[in-house]
Amino acid sequence: MNRKSPVYLNALRAFEASARHGSFSGAAKELNVTAAAVGQMVRGLEEWLGMPLFYRRTSGKARLTLTENAEHALADIRAGLDRLGMGLDRLRESGTGGILNVTVSPAFAAKWLLPRIDRFQSRCPETDIRLETSLNLIDYKAHGIDVGVRYGDGNWAGLVAEKLMEEEIFPVCSPSFTDASRIAEPADLARSTLIHDLSVDPAIGFITWDMWLRSAGVHEGQAQRGMRIDNSAAVLQAAIEGRGVALARSILARDDLAAGRLRRLFPEVQVSSKLAYYVVYRAEYSSLPKLRTFRDWLMEEALKP
């Protein structure tokens, strides 16, 4: 290879993606750039090579067709990009230093991970955590994620999932909640101001107020009154501020209960969630030292009271 030649790495990625999708727009969505940017990178590569790589149609559906020379070279380019990725992965696996890309939900970050993360950073000061919070299931490969904690049934295609923590679901309120004196039995909850958590779809097994009340023996009336919030941390905060009774997830409410900011109602009614928290990562990253260290630290923290 001529070492004085410019290295068009991004242009090669743009070319390969455009060839696979048959369009600049399809490649743009994958690479998270504009179609114009993809087209510009491909044109720059063509100018450097001194030959076209695609036949562009001037009418009809905007679909690209590889030239004969480009089609012959495509397999080698793909192999080269794959080998480059493997080489970078080996460099990343060589130690515990550098950046560890972690994804969790906003509520798990606020209520569990961030209050404890100093202990990990004290143990591994050479590892920098880059935290991405999202309620959506992020594509690990596309977003460069190394490891995450997900709440669900443990089945996510293409990923390894190890159970981290199980949890209970129970009602909580502020110790100063004005209506607490009128809640003597679970049936009274249906007539109280309730805070509903909309952050997880009940279709996958998330316990709602109606489900909890039925488990507590309340079969008449429905829990309709109150606030509806799509963030579990905000649900607990609303309860702390005395705005109603929240249906808490034990893992997220643990610190607030211990600090006395919340109190549990009807502890004799025990309802376990079918869902749990899992440490989730790509199988090919399982030997990454900083991932293993972070995973082991999560497991240790989960065992603490």
Disulfide bonds with the S-S distance in Angstrom:
none
